[in-house]
Structure formats: C-alpha cells, structure tokens
Amino acid sequence: MSRREVVVTGLGVVSPVASELNRFWEGIKNGQSGIDQVKNVENIDQYPVTIGGEIRDLDVEKFVDKKEARIMDPFSIWGIAAAAMAIEDSKLDLGAIDLQRVGVIASSGIGGMQFLQNQCFKAVEGGPRRISPQLIPQMIVNILSGYISIRYGFKGPNFCVTSACASGTHSIGEAMRIIQYGDADVMIAGGSEASVAMLAIGGFAALRATSRRNDDPKGASRPFDKDRDGFVMSEGAGIIVLEEKQHALKRGATIYCDAAGYGRTCDAYHITAPSETAVEAGRGMSLAIADARLKPEDIDYINAHGTSTYYNDKGETLAIKRALGEELAYKVAVSSTKSMTGHMLGAAGGVEAAIMALAIRDNIAPPTINYTTPDPDCDLDYVPNVAREMEINAALSNSLGFGGHNATLCFTKTK
C-alpha cells in the first residue's frame, strides 16, 4: 500500500542530564550521568532507595506562567517545556500551516502522581472539602496533550497512549501512522513523567525493581553489567515533531532523519516480568525493520530499553538476537542511555527517540556508561563507556513496559 513518508524536524528534551538540546546531547556523548541523591522528596532518608534523576536546570517560567505552574503537576510542565523546545527547533510557522492538520499525542506512564499524592494528604488531614477542583484535570494522563493543543491551537488528532515505560515510543509510532495514512501533516509526539515522588519511589522499591546503590548514584544505573541491581528512577520529557516529508521540504525544514518503521507486540505473559523467551520483544523489532522496508543487516545501531534490571537486560539481549539473527546481533552497536538519564518511565521513549535522531544525524553511537563487568547472558557490543563515531544509516529504539507492552521505532538517514 502506498503511504506518505514521515520525517523528524524538531526535538525537545527535559532531563536530569540537561534541559537544553545541545547541552543534553553533549552530555550524552560524553557519558555524563544525571543521577544524584534525591533532594525534592521529604524524608527521603527513610526510604530504601534515595537516588534518582531529578530536573534541576529548567527555567519553568520561560515556558509556563508562574501562577499557572503552581496548580499544575510537574509532568505537564516538563511536557509543555519539551513540546515548546521541539516546536521552536522545528521552526514551524504556525501562521502559515493548517492547524487542523496538526495533532498531538503526548503521553505518560503514570500522569499527575504528585498532584494526586498531595491532594490525598489534604483530604486525609482536612476532609473532602480540602480537595482542589484542579485534582481531576491535573492528574489525568491526557491533560498534557490537551495543554499543548490549547497553547498552540492544534486541532488535529489529539489523545495519549498509556503503556507504562513504552508510552513515549507508542505515542511516536502512532503519530507516524496518523501522518502516513493522511490524517495529519504534522504531529507533536512523545512522553513526560514526574514520578520521582513518595509513592513511586516507595512502590518501585517495594517491587525490588530499583537499584539500592545509594552510596554511588552516578554508578547505580549499569545496564547489561553483571553487577546491575535494578533501574534508577528518573523524570523529564521527550517530545519530537514529526512531519510529512513533502510538507517539510516545501517549507525548507531542517530534517534530522526519516521516521521509517514501527512495531508493537505484547508478551501476554506477566504484569511486571518480561517473557524469558523474548519472542514478542524480538518480533516487535522485526516488525519495525520490515515496516521500514529494511532487512536485519541494514541496522547499524540500537538504543536499547536497557533498564539495568536483571531480567530486562538478559531478555532484551536475547530479543536482539532473535530479531537480527545471532551472527548479525554481535555486529550491531547497542547502547543504553538510561545509564546516564536513569529510567524516565513514560518519557523514556520520547527522550531516546531524540537521541536516536541525533545519533543518525551525527554518526555517533552514545555509550553505555558504568559497564565494567561483562555478563555471560549479555554478550553483545554495548558501546562500553565511550561514545563511538560510526556510520549510522538505520537505527532502532526499544521500549518494553510493565504489562508486556513492546514497542520499537526505526529511524533512517534521510536520502
């Protein structure tokens, strides 16, 4: 079936590494960790996990009025900021395009957790009359897409996808489909998360999913390393601008890369653990490669989900072998930038899609830092500790979420 081509024309990132695109990319290339002791959670020393990736350098008032920001959950603030950066980066002239042909899919894995958490405290302490009328609109996950569309007047397709840690990647993939099938010319897509908060820190710690390397925050996220002991929770947002290729060329846009392929599957296995067979995660990658009209041997680089948990990293290594074949799997460069950003949950896919676009543009595979002790179960080329200059014509980005949700994007160099 004939379909329209899609390109990436704008990137916006809010992250613990940096919240400005050029500084963020320099940090990622140089192996800079954004993980530290958590400072914005009260009584954090009472928790078994005291480390995380917090946003520290964002000038909120540049993107959201101070008065308005006081009633918003941070996940909306981070997402609005990242969307504003991406739109500015794309140089879209909003007065010259049809706003009914511009849509938004901006998602989150959890949504307004901090606002909900704080309102629960107020209700318990002071009764139901203390509950804010802003509770419902600020906690619901779809509010970010609503905020972005209201701010810019985008009247095209507008919704969100909530699939845990795959939310950002699903959002970008579905936005690609909308453009391919002619329902929009431009889509603003990605994810945001602000769950470095009491309930999330405590909840993930109770699951034994997060690293307890509290005395070494910079070294705690160590994907594929034999001594990994869990992921490091982080927050932020990654939003990208996707555009129909001829629409972008007509207005003289700068194109980062082609958004060429998308695959999604489900393990149908367990609510938190990935399937040990890795069949469906591998099939999702294969679907993305086929959707891009490529072959396994065309893939140069993979930005792995790479959470630094025992089962994810072992299973994703097997999934890559299933998708590419064992011989090719050993030849492809694989890295987990979560070693630097931490795990941004629903925002991870958006941030990692931006990294993939930059990697293709600059022909640089970012490193997996903290990789010191090889694991026999994780035996691929993880670009250990130092970024690598190499030709990158086609790349994949994986996201694997609780519930068995698997999503993979394939970006390629624009010809």
Disulfide bonds with the S-S distance in Angstrom:
none
